C-alpha cells in the first residue's frame, strides 16, 4: 500500500508515524510545502519572548530523523497543487526548481492545516505587519525585534495567539496594545470570566481596546505603522495580526471533495472524506462538537494529533472512530493560567440547551499550607440532570489539573453528583480535602435539590431598591466598607442569628458575600426560618471584576473573609 500524506506538523506527522508502527511494509510519503515537517507550533510565541532560547528545540523531527527512525520519505519544499481522483495521482510542485511531477497513491491523507486570516484592510501589506503561524514567521518576528528594536506593538485580535503574543512582546520590552472587536478577550471564555484575565493583563502593562476594529493601516513618518481604528488612531513599530484562522480546504475543494461553507473538509467519524480513498485531519477539517453533536470548527493541536492517529488506524485496517472535539485548552499569561473545556454559557444557550452555571472560588491547595493561590471557576451544567457541559478556569496554580478532571467528566457524561463523589488526590501542598471539583458538585447538587436559589451579576441592577425585597451583604464591616453593591445592607454572617427580627416576613432576601460561601450559609439559616432566599453566584468577587468597581485581588489565597484589602 502506498500512502501519500499532504502536510506534516500535528496531524500529518502523527498519522505517518502511527501508520509506520502499524504497517512496516507500507510506502509512506509526506509532502510539506514548507521547510519544517514537525515543529512545536504552540511554542512559537515563547521563542519570540525569550522564554524558549534554543530555536532548534522548536523542531521536533526533521526529514532525516523521520527517515532514519520511521523509514518515511519526507519531501519538504514540495507542494501538492492538485489531485486527480480518477487516476489516483497528485501533482507536486518543487519550490526550489519550480518543476512539477505526479505521484500515484493507493490512499491519500490531507493535513494542509489552516491559514491566518488577512482581511482586505487597506495597507495590510505593510512590511511591519506580521502573522504568526509557522517557524519562519517566528524567526522573522524575533529577528525584527532584535534588530529594529521596536518600542511599541499593536496586536490585532485578543484570542489565544493574540494574548500570548501580548505577553511575550511585553517580556521583550515592548509597550503593547491589544485591539479586539468583541467585548472581551479569549473567545472560549464568557464575558464574566474574561474580566479576570483582562484585569490581570492590564496590571501587567498591556493596554486593551475592546469593541474596536481596524479600518486601515498606513505608513507612519518614522517607518512604523499608523493603525486607524473605528474609534481612534494608534502608532506602532510592529503590528501582529491574530484575528483567527481559516481552514485550508482549497486542494480538497478543487478535487471535488465535500467542504462546508467555511471551507473546512467534511469527514466521517473515521476521518474519511467524501472519497473513500482520501482521508483528512487537523485544522483543515470540520469536527463534531462532542457535547452538542453538531458540526463545528475547533483548530487545536491535541485533536489534530488524535485525528492523525485515528486516520492511520483506519488506513491500516483497524476500525477506529473519532468521537468529537470538546475544545479542552490551557493558556499561560505571565503567571496566570486560563483553561477551558466543553461549552461556555453562550454556546450552551445557542445550542438550545436548558442550562445554568455556577461560579466557584477555590484554592490551589489547603490555605494553611504556604503558597496557596485563588482559583476562579465557572461550570455550565444541564438543569434537571446536573450533567456537566463545560468549564472555564482562571488562576495561578492547579488550574490545568482541575480542568483536566472536568474535561474527563464531560467526556464520561458525568453529573454534579459524580463530581461530588470523585475521590481525588489530597495532601495539603496539593489540594484540599474537599477539592474545588468536589465543591462544584456540592454547589450544583444544592441548587438542583432546592436547598438554595441563586442570582447572577447581570441580574443585580434589576433588583428593586424600593423595600419590596431585602438586600443583604454578609461580609465583615471592614470588607463592606471597602466596596459594596448599592442597596445591600451589611449584616455579617457571624451575627446573623441575632438580627433575624430585622428581616421582614414575606419579602424575598437576596444575599451576597465575598465568594458566595458566607451568603450561602446565611441562606440556609434564613430558609429554615421560613424566608425565600437567593444567593449571588460568585459573590462580590465576580461582581467586582465584571462591573469594574475596583481592581481584582491577585494576592495569595486566604480563607473566606479573613484577609481584606487595605490599599
NORBELSUL-V376793 format. One line per field, one symbol per residue. ss: DSSP state (A for helix, B for strand, O for the rest). phi: phi as a letter, one per 30 degrees, with the letter a starting at -180 (. if undefined). burial: b if it has 24 or more other ideal C-beta (glycine too) atoms within 12 Angstrom, else e. Layout:
ss->???
phi->???
burial->???
This chain:
ss->OBBBBBOOAAAAAAAAAAAAAAOOOOBBBBBBOOOOOBBOAAAAAAAAOOOOOOAAAABBBOAAAAAAAAOOBBBBOBBBBBBBOOOOBBBBBBOOOOOBBBBBOOBBBBOOOBBBOOOOOBOOOOOOBBBOOOAAAAAAAAAAAAAAOOOBBBBBOOOAAAAAAAAAAAAOOOBBBBBBOOOOOOOOOOAAAAAAAAAAAAAOOOBBBBOOOBBBBBBOOOOOBBBBBOOOBBBBOBBBBOOOBBBOOAAAAAOOOOBOOOOOBOOOOOOBOOOOOBBBOAAABOBBBOOOOOBBOOOOAAAAAAAAAAAAAAAOOOOOOOOOBOOOBBBBBOOBBBBBBBOOAAAAAAOOOOBBBBBBBBBOOOOOOOOOOBBBBBBBBBOOOOBBBBBBBBBOOOAAAAAAAAAAAAAOOOBAAAAAAOOOOOOOOOOOOOOAAAAAAAAAAAAAOOOOBBBOAAAOOOOOOOOOOBBBBOOOAAAAAAOOOOOOBBOOAAAAAAAAAAOOOOOOBBBBOOOOAAAAAAAAAAAOOOOOBBBBOOAAAAAAAAAOOOOOOOOOOOOOOOOOOOO
phi->.cccccjchddddddddddddcbdcdccbccbdddccabdddcdeddddidcccddddcdbceddddddchcdcbdibcdcabcddchbbccccddcidbacbdbcbbbcbdibbddbdddeiddedcccbbbbdeedddddddddcdhdcbbcccjcdededddeddddddjcdccccbdddadhedddedddddddddeddcjdcccchbbccacadcedjdbccdcdbjbbcbdbbcdbcjbbddceeddddiddbdedjdddbcddidddcdcbcbbidccdccdddciddabbdbdeedddddddddedddicebbccjccidabbcbhcdcbbbaidddddddddiddbbbbccccbdaeddcejdbdbcbbbcbddiciddcaabbblbaidddddddddddddcidceddddceccdbaedcacecdedddededdeddddidacbbbedcdddddccjdbccbccddeddeddladejcddbeedcdddbdddcddiceccbbadbiddddededddddcjcdbbcddiidddeddddidadddcdedadeiddbdcd
burial->ebbbbbbbbbbbbbbbbbbbebbeebebbbbbbbbbbbbbbbbbbbbbbeeeeeeeebbbbbbeebeeebebbbbbebbbbbbbeeeebbbbeeeeeeeeeebebebbbbbbbbbbbbeebebbebebbbbbbbbebbbbbbebbeebebebbbbbbbbbbbbbbbbbbbbbebbbbbbbbbebbbbbbbbbbbbbbbbbbbebebbbbbebebbbbbebeeebbbbbbeeeebbbbbbbbbbbbbbbbbbbbebebbbbebbbbbbbbbbbbebebbbbbbbbbbbbbbbbeebbbbbbbbbbbbbbbbbbbbbbeeebebebbbbbbbbbbbebbbbbbbbbbbbbeeeebebbbbbbbbbbbbbeeeebbbbbbbbbbbeeebbbbbbbbbbbbbbbbbbbbbbbbbeeebbbebbbebebeeeeeebbebbbbbbbbbbbbbbbeeebbbbbbeebeebeeeeebbbbbbbbeebbeebbbeebbbbbbeebeeeeeebeeeebbbbbbbbbbbbbbbbbbbbeeebbbbbbbbbbbbbbbbbeeeebbbeebeebbeeeeee
